[in-house]
Amino acid sequence: MSGPCAYDRPRRIRRGAALTLVFASVLATGAAAGTWNESAEGAVERPVRTTADGRAERIADRAAVERAASEAIEDGKSGSQAAADVVSRSGDRWSTIYSPGEFEGFQQQLDGAYVGVGLWVRQAHGGLIEVSGVQDDSPAERAGIAVGDTLRAVDGRPSRGRPVTEIVARLRGAAEDGSGRHSAEAGTSVRLDLQRGSRSWTATLHRTRLRTQNVTTERSAGAHGLTRIKVAAFAKGTGEEVRRAVRRAAPHGGLLLDLRGNTGGLVTEAVAAASAFLDGGLVATYDVRGSQRALYAERGGNTRVPLVVLVDGGTMSAGELLAGALQDRSRAVVVGSPTFGKGSVQMPSELPDGSVAELTVGHYRTPSGRTVDSRGITPDVLAESRAEKRARTVLSGLGGGS
């Protein structure tokens, strides 16, 4: 979402020290892109794009990016801009460059609190910036902005073709000062130029302090009632919220885990959520420049209650990791439409001027070895329409829910 609140400042990244599983693409005015943290130091996620024939596009070389930044600084130029140019030429649209303040703000957003207007945005075809989500009871919702609207400009500056991170910074109200970037305060205004079909209009919104509700639970009455757990994104604490919801579910009922529209997030939280349904074991594997590693669930999850997972084309990254793990482990029946297909690994590097380059270095796989990037998760039961009704029917057949 569009700006950080008051949280402890993340520790500086040692160059190449922390790993990023890039599954979260939608950076949003708050983006839900997320991070996985191998050494308690920040990281982010985003996937590698593929060409029309399915081949992975070229990946930016870390040494080349750092060399370009160093040379630019020696010449008195912007090191981060030089690095961004190298990343752009690499053809990997998911690698990106953050200023120190942008990266810090992005990390803070993963705590689930931010100052902003309540929008999620993504880059669509042709470089257009498209609204991918609107938070309930936010300035954006009250202004009538809807998913699918095109964000043409922010405060008069065109958005088309600009990096999502830059658009996020504008929505957040980032401003230059002597120390880098900082965000606007609650109450400040931002002017958005929008388009919906043939209609174009301008809306002036006032930023406010918001908190995302990433987990919502609905439970039918009775000992055999169905519990529906909706997970919008994997921010800090989401895994424990899911585990708590499972513990409180009807003892003889069924569980419907709704991951539709899930924009990804912290990989550690997705693994923690998997631990609610598994008694240990493999959740995913990933490679970093050829080195194979693995993520495991904790023991003690509920392996008995019938479980159906709902997914769609908006289920991304960490959401796909969770759905794929439960499907491969035969723990759940997956219902809905094929997921987005994001699953790459990135390594952040701090550049000489303090900015951060996040570069794709590998990909993750489900427990059975399936690659998710550009392919997504195919449901066991395909349901393009009325998917939730179909999921409830499947759950009833498994002996869960009433």
Stockholm file with secondary structure:
# STOCKHOLM 1.0

chainA/1-402         MSGPCAYDRPRRIRRGAALTLVFASVLATGAAAGTWNESAEGAVERPVRTTADGRAERIADRAAVERAASEAIEDGKSGSQAAADVVSRSGDRWSTIYSPGEFEGFQQQLDGAYVGVGLWVRQAHGGLIEVSGVQDDSPAERAGIAVGDTLRAVDGRPSRGRPVTEIVARLRGAAEDGSGRHSAEAGTSVRLDLQRGSRSWTATLHRTRLRTQNVTTERSAGAHGLTRIKVAAFAKGTGEEVRRAVRRAAPHGGLLLDLRGNTGGLVTEAVAAASAFLDGGLVATYDVRGSQRALYAERGGNTRVPLVVLVDGGTMSAGELLAGALQDRSRAVVVGSPTFGKGSVQMPSELPDGSVAELTVGHYRTPSGRTVDSRGITPDVLAESRAEKRARTVLSGLGGGS
#=GR chainA/1-402 SS CCCBCSCCCCCCCCTTTSCEEECCCCBTTTBCCCCCCSSSSCCCCCCCCBCTTSCBCCCCCHHHHHHHHHHHHHTTSCHHHHHHHHHHHHTCTTCEEECHHHHHHHHHHTTTEEEECSEEEEECGGGCEEEEEECTTSHHHHTTCCTTCEEEEETTEECTTSCHHHHHHHHHTCEEETTEEECCCTTCEEEEEEEETTEEEEEEEECEEEECCCEEEEECSSTTCEEEEEECCBCTTHHHHHHHHHHTSCTTSEEEEECTTCCCBCHHHHHHHHTTTCSSEEEEEEEETTEEEEEEECSCCCCSSCEEEEECTTCCTHHHHHHHHHHHTTSCEEEESCCCCCCEEEEEEECTTSCEEEEEEEEEECTTCCBCTTTCCCCSEECSSSHHHHHHHHHHHTTCCC
#=GC SS_cons         CCCBCSCCCCCCCCTTTSCEEECCCCBTTTBCCCCCCSSSSCCCCCCCCBCTTSCBCCCCCHHHHHHHHHHHHHTTSCHHHHHHHHHHHHTCTTCEEECHHHHHHHHHHTTTEEEECSEEEEECGGGCEEEEEECTTSHHHHTTCCTTCEEEEETTEECTTSCHHHHHHHHHTCEEETTEEECCCTTCEEEEEEEETTEEEEEEEECEEEECCCEEEEECSSTTCEEEEEECCBCTTHHHHHHHHHHTSCTTSEEEEECTTCCCBCHHHHHHHHTTTCSSEEEEEEEETTEEEEEEECSCCCCSSCEEEEECTTCCTHHHHHHHHHHHTTSCEEEESCCCCCCEEEEEEECTTSCEEEEEEEEEECTTCCBCTTTCCCCSEECSSSHHHHHHHHHHHTTCCC
//
